[in-house]
């Protein structure tokens, strides 16, 4: 099983890190038999599995339940648990309690968004021995403040702030960093300047690795087509075809067959 030291070594050796989201035991079992490096139990589960319009609806009970399910399905994979909305903004005590729940559920580390206003929580988590992954650029929990899902740090001043925050997160002890929806040149600059791995999503090829939402890359929602997304399958159409074939077989009485039926 990989550890935070494995990812640092991968960066040093120039080997790219791969990460996808995972929210349940069924997909976790499948992913456990792949070469994927990291599984992120993202707060995007609120949207993908629960139908909400943003990640702010993710709660601690929700994140703990899904983290535990993934851990049971892929016990030998490195699992990241997302800290849900405001859990790390309410101070170190609340942050430590929330992180403890995720770690007990099976997470190997926690991920939290941004830096300003919760430096104390980050220091407390790392001081308690909890590995922390940072997240800069487009931070979905702040989507209303950011004015929507759009590329961040396009202006020079914003880029300078992002670079400074990335370096600060590294100095504080974060073991890695996600860069979401930032210009590729900036993402590469940050990745080169840091010793910790930087994993991109919508951040170009110059980062130390990539992360995608599993259901997006498998084509579960083909209408969702941001520029950075590459769909590796067509889960939506394949599933509909399979279900319709099942319905047809039932209606035509070709399922179940004699071989699929029990005898006295």
VOGU-3710 file (C-alpha; in Angstrom, 3 decimals, decimal comma):
1> xxxxxxxxxx> 0,000/0,000/0,000  1,231/3,481/-0,854  1,838/6,150/1,791  2,483/9,894/1,803  6,187/9,056/1,424  5,436/7,041/-1,710  3,944/10,104/-3,399  6,862/12,312/-2,498  9,185/9,707/-3,992  7,050/9,522/-7,132
11> xxxxxxxxxx> 7,432/13,263/-7,591  11,188/13,046/-7,078  11,396/10,300/-9,695  9,134/12,119/-12,142  6,386/9,469/-12,004  2,887/10,888/-12,360  0,295/10,291/-9,632  -3,248/9,218/-10,544  -6,324/9,832/-8,418  -10,080/9,414/-8,878
21> xxxxxxxxxx> -13,043/9,942/-6,617  -14,800/6,976/-5,083  -17,884/6,944/-2,886  -19,009/3,350/-2,405  -17,789/-0,168/-1,749  -18,872/-1,502/-5,144  -16,677/0,848/-7,168  -13,951/0,637/-4,510  -13,677/-3,121/-5,076  -13,273/-2,521/-8,804
31> xxxxxxxxxx> -10,705/0,223/-8,289  -8,827/-1,976/-5,814  -7,886/-4,177/-8,765  -6,516/-1,276/-10,839  -3,244/0,642/-10,801  -4,849/3,845/-9,464  -2,685/5,492/-6,790  -5,234/7,380/-4,677  -8,966/7,254/-3,984  -10,625/10,522/-2,988
41> xxxxxxxxxx> -13,848/10,303/-1,024  -14,770/13,783/-2,171  -17,490/16,040/-0,877  -18,618/15,941/-4,507  -20,544/12,885/-3,287  -23,259/15,363/-2,270  -23,770/16,124/-5,951  -22,933/12,792/-7,603  -24,803/10,475/-5,211  -27,253/12,691/-3,367
51> xxxxxxxxxx> -28,390/15,037/-6,115  -27,495/18,364/-4,543  -26,383/21,320/-6,643  -23,116/21,959/-4,777  -20,658/20,361/-2,377  -21,690/22,521/0,574  -24,466/20,033/1,315  -21,967/17,331/2,295  -22,150/16,613/6,021  -19,885/14,749/8,414
61> xxxxxxxxxx> -22,247/11,749/8,726  -22,391/11,593/4,924  -18,609/11,771/4,520  -17,970/9,246/7,290  -20,457/6,758/5,821  -18,968/6,958/2,321  -15,378/6,895/3,576  -16,074/3,732/5,564  -17,708/2,100/2,534  -14,703/2,855/0,322
71> xxxxxxxxxx> -12,271/1,655/2,971  -14,109/-1,670/3,214  -14,041/-2,074/-0,545  -10,423/-1,068/-1,112  -8,538/-1,612/2,163  -5,133/-1,557/0,468  -5,611/1,698/-1,447  -4,574/5,125/-0,159  -7,802/6,907/0,760  -8,341/10,658/1,128
81> xxxxxxxxxx> -11,320/11,942/3,089  -12,672/15,394/2,256  -13,326/17,747/5,156  -16,867/19,026/4,491  -18,072/22,627/4,435  -17,026/24,734/7,447  -15,679/21,833/9,524  -12,187/23,348/9,403  -13,384/26,960/9,631  -14,805/26,595/13,134
91> xxxxxxxxxx> -11,426/26,268/14,785  -8,913/23,538/15,629  -11,146/21,636/18,031  -13,957/21,114/15,542  -11,446/20,360/12,785  -9,677/17,740/14,894  -12,951/16,057/15,819  -14,048/15,952/12,178  -10,709/14,628/10,951  -10,684/11,998/13,692
101> xxxxxxxxxx> -14,052/10,695/12,449  -12,771/10,431/8,879  -9,566/8,702/9,947  -11,458/6,216/12,116  -13,733/5,523/9,153  -10,719/4,492/7,094  -9,180/7,608/5,553  -5,381/7,754/5,382  -5,423/11,544/5,264  -7,813/14,483/4,993
111> xxxxxxxxxx> -8,177/17,176/2,340  -9,364/20,707/2,946  -9,869/23,727/0,734  -8,056/27,052/0,839  -5,848/28,554/3,521  -6,967/31,965/4,763  -8,894/31,832/8,002  -8,101/28,277/9,014  -4,325/28,223/9,354  -4,753/27,211/12,976
121> xxxxxxxxxx> -6,830/24,196/12,040  -4,240/23,028/9,518  -1,454/23,374/12,081  -3,501/21,478/14,670  -4,281/18,628/12,269  -0,677/18,218/11,170  0,516/18,610/14,758  -1,791/15,764/15,741  -0,173/13,498/13,178  -2,952/13,687/10,594
131> xxxxxxxxxx> -1,657/13,965/6,993  -3,252/16,931/5,233  -3,745/17,511/1,515  -4,335/21,127/0,524  -6,596/22,396/-2,264  -6,183/25,723/-4,091  -7,565/27,390/-7,184  -11,235/26,657/-7,712  -12,465/25,624/-4,287  -16,026/24,301/-4,765
141> xxxxxxxxxx> -17,071/24,991/-1,171  -16,569/28,699/-1,944  -18,341/28,547/-5,309  -20,867/31,231/-4,359  -18,132/33,636/-3,331  -16,144/32,841/-6,470  -19,128/33,539/-8,693  -19,417/30,053/-10,135  -17,236/27,253/-11,447  -14,640/29,077/-13,514
151> xxxxxxxxxx> -10,889/29,244/-13,993  -9,080/30,928/-11,104  -5,873/32,987/-10,752  -5,865/34,274/-14,325  -4,698/37,728/-13,233  -1,104/38,245/-12,099  -2,061/39,356/-8,581  -4,286/36,317/-8,078  -1,500/34,077/-9,379  0,947/35,604/-6,900
161> xxxxxxxxxx> -1,469/34,923/-4,043  -1,956/31,310/-5,134  1,804/30,736/-5,343  2,294/32,236/-1,883  -0,511/30,120/-0,408  0,881/26,960/-2,012  4,292/27,620/-0,476  2,675/28,361/2,882  0,771/25,066/2,836  4,021/23,242/2,119
171> xxxxxxxxxx> 5,796/25,093/4,941  2,983/24,195/7,330  3,495/20,511/6,572  0,870/19,545/3,983  2,082/16,445/2,162  0,435/17,294/-1,163  -1,779/19,800/-2,922  -4,660/19,801/-5,402  -4,707/22,611/-7,980  -8,145/22,968/-9,561
181> xxxxxxxxxx> -9,019/24,981/-12,664  -6,000/27,250/-12,884  -3,965/28,183/-15,981  -1,603/25,372/-16,971  1,460/27,641/-16,905  0,726/28,664/-13,326  0,035/25,081/-12,219  3,350/23,946/-13,668  5,163/26,833/-11,996  3,697/25,894/-8,620
191> xxxxxxxxxx> 4,464/22,204/-9,122  8,092/22,888/-9,995  8,557/25,271/-7,077  7,261/22,869/-4,419  8,799/19,694/-3,044  5,387/18,204/-2,294  3,293/16,661/-5,099  0,760/18,892/-6,844  -2,202/17,062/-8,364  -4,194/18,902/-10,984
201> xxxxxxxxxx> -7,740/18,941/-12,258  -8,253/21,366/-15,090  -4,675/22,521/-14,511  -2,783/21,131/-17,493  -0,216/18,378/-17,829  2,591/20,084/-15,903  1,431/19,015/-12,453  2,726/15,933/-10,634  -0,513/14,040/-11,180  -4,170/14,235/-12,136
211> xxxxxxxxxx> -7,536/13,709/-10,446  -10,985/13,271/-11,982  -14,440/12,513/-10,662  -14,950/8,817/-11,416  -18,501/9,158/-12,682  -17,491/12,007/-14,986  -14,608/10,137/-16,578  -16,799/7,042/-17,037  -19,488/9,054/-18,808  -22,278/8,656/-16,269
221> xxxxxxxxxx> -23,447/12,195/-17,052  -22,540/12,730/-20,716  -24,072/16,228/-20,710  -21,383/17,381/-18,259  -18,470/18,307/-20,510  -16,019/20,791/-19,016  -12,962/21,482/-21,143  -10,613/19,468/-18,932  -12,711/16,289/-18,811  -11,804/13,266/-20,889
231> xxxxxxxxxx> -14,485/10,555/-20,874  -12,984/7,066/-20,960  -16,278/5,212/-21,168  -19,982/5,726/-21,861  -21,538/4,400/-18,690  -24,840/6,178/-19,249  -25,550/4,686/-22,683  -24,137/1,261/-21,796  -26,333/1,071/-18,704  -29,469/2,135/-20,567
241> xxxxxxxxxx> -28,772/-0,417/-23,302  -28,319/-3,177/-20,723  -31,482/-2,260/-18,808  -33,573/-2,084/-21,970  -32,265/-5,485/-23,048  -33,234/-6,878/-19,631  -36,737/-5,412/-19,960  -37,052/-6,943/-23,431  -35,891/-10,357/-22,180  -38,403/-10,271/-19,332
251> xxxxxxxxxx> -41,268/-9,240/-21,583  -40,418/-11,891/-24,175  -39,974/-14,545/-21,451  -36,405/-15,325/-22,531  -35,202/-14,512/-19,035  -34,800/-16,503/-16,923  -33,879/-19,474/-19,054  -34,049/-23,082/-17,917  -30,355/-22,933/-17,045  -31,048/-19,858/-14,876
261> xxxx> -33,892/-21,514/-12,993  -33,892/-23,928/-10,049  -35,346/-27,448/-10,162  -37,058/-29,320/-7,352
//
